[in-house]
Amino acid sequence: MKGVGASPGITIGRALPVIKRPNKVAYKRLEDPKEVEREASRFHQAVQDTERSLIQARDELSQDEGDYSYIIEAHLLILKDKMIFDHTKELIRQQSVNAEWALSQAMSEAEETFRKIKNSYIRSRFADVEYVVDTLMRNLAGDQDNALADIKEKVILVAHDLSPAETTQMDLDWVLGFVTDMGGPTSHTAILAQAKGIPAVVGTEKITLEVESGDFLIVDGLEGLVVVNPDEETLHDYRDRQEAYQHYTQEVLAQAHLPADTLDGHSVAVGANMEMAEEVGSILSYGAESIGLYRTEFLYVTRRDFPGEEELLENFKTVVTRMEGRPVTIRTLDLGGDKFASHMEGSLTAENNPALGLRAIRFCLKEKDLFKAQLRAILRASALGRVRIMFPLISGVGELLEAKEVLEEVEAELEQKGQEYDKNLEVGIMVEVPSAVTVADMLAKHVDYFSIGTNDLIQYSLAIDRINEHVAHLYQPLHPAVLRMIQQVVESGHAVGIPVAMCGEMAGDQRVVPLLLGLGLDYLSVNALAVPRVKQVVRLTSKETWRQLAKEALSFPTAAQVREFINGKLAKHIPELFSELG
């Protein structure tokens, strides 16, 4: 069965399906006003019971798991969010109905809101709402059973989905792997599996319908495959793959903290991208030398109001302090498009083409009070370590100068208040629209660095919606136009002496890394899990050799020909690594 490889590795073992009894929600009309108030009180008590169980689960996290307490904190926030807590009480009183029915109606309305969201990360967060509502329903029914606490044998857990509160109540030493119907690479099951090094495949859609207790499973977290009751030949093949991968991983992780220096002596900084402060522990453990991209919008999209300056400051201070002097590049707010805060959905999702509308720096320059609050928090955090600011979706010099003018106003405000900040703080931009590439030589004169955001750059350049299944196959990172744009940005930056980074998914593709070095990129920022392997690729690469090969690659007219050319050169120049990748 095919799913999404959420945590790499191969595991083999017996299945333990986790079956959740469905909540049967009955409608009950309440005639007596006293009954209505009793029902509202019963709901309030269920909320208190749920809150108590979540806090207990959070407090029982081990020291190693502590960095992931934010998952339960998110559930605590959802529990008291207006769309669940307040709206359910309103429905109980307005419609004179029982708590279960009101709660199910509130969740249905919340589901409709989430369904409109294009961004897969944010849309996947509806699983949090479902979990909180499910727990509330069980508390309303007086059912708090959890069979996961009784696991005492090595098993592969098979479930529709797993919440962090549930996983804290099991001994993960007995868990060989996770397989779920729901979820994606950023789901909580994926995050937990990655943190614990447990292979996982999520998003299979119907694995719980196909697997019975005791079935023999192969879970391939590399390819996103689950093999149910394999034959002997398949089993033997996967045992060989499992052993080879474990050996490869041990070798790579053992060298994760070594510097990424090429064979011909060029130093390449490899950092990590992150969404939440709690990821810092994993980022450091995988050998990242910096945070090359801190996506701050996730501090906004999971709530119904905007975080204030002090709340943002505490978050940034935590990250900067834990990085212990390593660079932290904070991207300013990238709201809009397919990312929006729930309380703003009316204004930001009404656009006919939100990807080309009021988003990122455009939105911030319109909402300057919001922008200034974030800039103040970033600047104040810079007094504690090496912080860099990065403006997203800059399309031209005018936009950049306007953003820098706001930054200068904030600096003046801090000066006036006597608040400390790094007066030499570096300011850069994400190059992610074709117009920025075209005027990169002009933009370079006003910034300290460039960072190429290939996810959007490819999408905008090739006119491809990468989440549209009908055209997603045309999303080609090795398209000659994309490679030429990368080359142009690098040359423009280097002409005035500023470094050029890449922080898109393309930077984490091990097969592409040598080509990127040949194109002249100075540093790469990737998913934390990819850091050790990217660093290993760098150490096996001769930058000068690939500089010459990059010139040849740029001469091919199609992405397929570029890919074929690269694969041939990899087999010749780095066979010891890419034999492992197949």
Secondary structure, DSSP 8 states (H G I E B T S, - for coil): -B-EEEE--EEEEEEEEE----------B--SHHHHHHHHHHHHHHHHHHHHHHHHHHHT--TTTGGGHHHHHHHHHHHT-IIIIIHHHHHHHHHTB-HHHHHHHHHHHHHHHHHT---HHHHHTHHHHHHHHHHHHHHHTT----GGGG--S-EEEEES---HHHHHTS-GGGEEEEEESS--TTSHHHHHHHHHT--EEE--SSHHHH--TT-EEEEETTTTEEEES--HHHHHHHHHHHHHHHHHHHHHHHTTTS--B-TTS-B-EEEEEESSGGGHHHHHHTT-SSEEEEEGGGGTTTSSS---HHHHHHHHHHHHHHTTTS-EEEE----BTTB--GGGHHHHS-SSSGGGSS-HHHHHHHSHHHHHHHHHHHHHHGGGS-EEEEE-S--SHHHHHHHHHHHHHHHHHHHHHT----TT-EEEEEE-SHHHHHTHHHHGGG-SEEEE-HHHHHHHHHT--TT-TTTGGG--TT-HHHHHHHHHHHHHHHHTT--EEE-SGGGG-TTTHHHHHHTT--EEEEEGGGHHHHHHHHHT--HHHHHHHHHHHTT-SSHHHHHHHHHHHHHHH-HHHHTT--
